[in-house]
Amino acid sequence: MTALDLSSPVAVVGTGTMGQGIAQVALVAGHPVRLYDAVADRAREAAAAIGARLDRLVEKDRLTAAERDAARARLTPVDDLAGLAGCALVVEAVLERLDVKQELFRALEGIVGEDCLLATNTSSLSVTAIGGALRNPGRFVGLHFFNPAPLLPLVEVVSGFATDVTSATRAYETARVWGKTPVACADTPGFIVNRIARPFYAEAFAVYEAQGADPATIDAVLRESGGFRMGAFELTDLIGQDVNESVTHSVWQSFFQDVRFTPSLAQRRLVESGRLGRKTGQGWYDYRDGADRAEPHTAEKHQPPAYVVAEGDLGPASELLAMIREAGIQVREEEEDHGTRLVLPGEGQLALADGQTSVEFRDVVYFDLALDYRKATRIALSASQDTSPQALSEAIGLFQALGKDVSVIGDVPGMIVARTVARIVDLAHDAVAKGVATEEDIDTAMRLGVNYPLGPFEWSRRLGRSWACSLLDDLHQRDPSGRYAPSLALYRHSYATEKREGAS
Ligand SMILES: NC(=O)c1ccc[n+]([C@@H]2O[C@H](COP(=O)([O-])OP(=O)(O)OC[C@H]3O[C@@H](n4cnc5c(N)ncnc54)[C@H](O)[C@@H]3O)[C@@H](O)[C@H]2O)c1
């Protein structure tokens, strides 16, 4: 099944933020595009706004003046839904309400031909439920664009329970011809991106709620150590706390209040108090004129230790040994069956975050996971009230000698990056096992949809597949609510890996 012919007309219903973006994409690809909005004149205004954006593309040399003129001539606002007769595809981007969308599609079925593909851009409603209102739900599909649609490449092509393969394939191929990167997914809450990204926000908020660190420190660690483009606090201030919370809430409700998706109390308080982020001048941060910029906690200079003793294998952090040597600090390696730690001269120990707390051991300082220890510019350390000042000081001095800023956070098991990545990896495995999407499409979706530096499966392969499961097991023992319980899929995966490794 091929993509829609570029000569066939495409309709966009609802010409707000998303409708305008989607219309621009279809138009620039070459289709004649018709716009309809329930509010009088809005489709005409949208056509003018799209025209102005095409002008800017010409100024930036991304479109020729002739191409712009031709595109403008292909764009038609219509005053009546009946004006969409003869379209080959209708993409709906109206109000996010099931009854409104169902009523619209019921009306459209009486207007467009039998072979017209019908698509919704819904973010949080069930494609199956919207399609349930149709006589022929087989031709109904989700086409979930991201905002701003002309710039962001990802499109989730969502098959509802009744969507036929031909329609899904046609929508997928059409998105590709439009220059997008489509991924196929099943109709489950949050589709791919909004489902698997939840822990990115939830774990940062949880560390904050546990008094582990302040937003500026958590954001800095996520960026400078985790390799994420933005931290969870600054990103939700940009998105809008109300918008971000409503996605979380909808995913949580749609999964029948699954504890893994529980919304954050701290975020609730922000929303209740009207601190919605940049748009209201205050969110997690203060954006008002003259407000102080919040800085992350960064430790003062400490002396590096003269040597460290490496016991066993540091796993995902093993690159640190070479870096420590290069910094002129002696590394004595000792074979230890069970050890995965660096012993410091004062007998304190440094261990990679593993889901346990520092207080459970004598003088253990945990360090957080980094995407790449060489490129990381900051490392978080966690210690308990019982950790000796010498152990903490030597640990800080060691990472400073490697050129890192050091943030000391509270004794939070799994720290910041490690628990976040482990949960993302877990949800990704769970999603594949539940038939939501393939590993490859999930990796693509998370890289393109939310700019993750690695897809969850790429990350999982780098970390060793039992790493996330073992960390979550430890977290689950310390918080038995079920929030951290590794999924059956992750268990299966890590045990299969262990067996394979044992056999080889
Ligand atoms: N904004 C985002 O970041 C984003 C991203 C992905 C998906 N979505 C989804 O896209 C859809 C639209 O979101 P938006 O942000 O563009 O909303 P918006 O409020 O900017 O625009 C909605 C438009 O739909 C019109 N409308 C409402 N009911 C209508 C009807 N019955 N018939 C015709 N037009 C009608 C409104 O007049 C308005 O112009 C929603 O389903 C939303 O969940 C939004």
The ligand as an ORCA input file, in Angstrom:
! r2SCAN-3c Opt
* xyz 0 1
  N      -0.726     21.409     21.472
  C       0.055     20.334     21.457
  O       1.228     20.375     21.857
  C      -0.480     19.032     20.908
  C       0.427     18.050     20.492
  C      -0.053     16.867     19.935
  C      -1.414     16.672     19.835
  N      -2.288     17.639     20.269
  C      -3.731     17.381     20.080
  O      -4.164     18.130     18.952
  C      -5.512     18.552     19.123
  C      -5.609     20.056     18.970
  O      -4.758     20.676     19.894
  P      -4.309     22.198     19.735
  O      -3.278     22.435     20.778
  O      -4.007     22.495     18.326
  O      -5.664     22.955     20.161
  P      -6.083     24.455     19.852
  O      -6.972     24.859     20.980
  O      -4.915     25.313     19.539
  O      -6.963     24.343     18.515
  C      -8.172     23.643     18.475
  C      -9.020     24.248     17.346
  O     -10.125     23.387     17.111
  C     -11.262     24.192     16.893
  N     -12.433     23.354     17.176
  C     -12.922     22.974     18.372
  N     -13.978     22.150     18.200
  C     -14.160     22.016     16.851
  C     -15.042     21.266     16.061
  N     -16.002     20.509     16.589
  N     -14.914     21.350     14.712
  C     -13.973     22.122     14.155
  N     -13.083     22.837     14.872
  C     -13.181     22.789     16.209
  C     -11.090     25.376     17.796
  O     -11.863     26.465     17.355
  C      -9.583     25.616     17.674
  O      -9.303     26.514     16.619
  C      -5.948     18.008     20.476
  O      -6.580     16.775     20.286
  C      -4.640     17.833     21.213
  O      -4.721     16.830     22.198
  C      -1.849     18.814     20.787
*
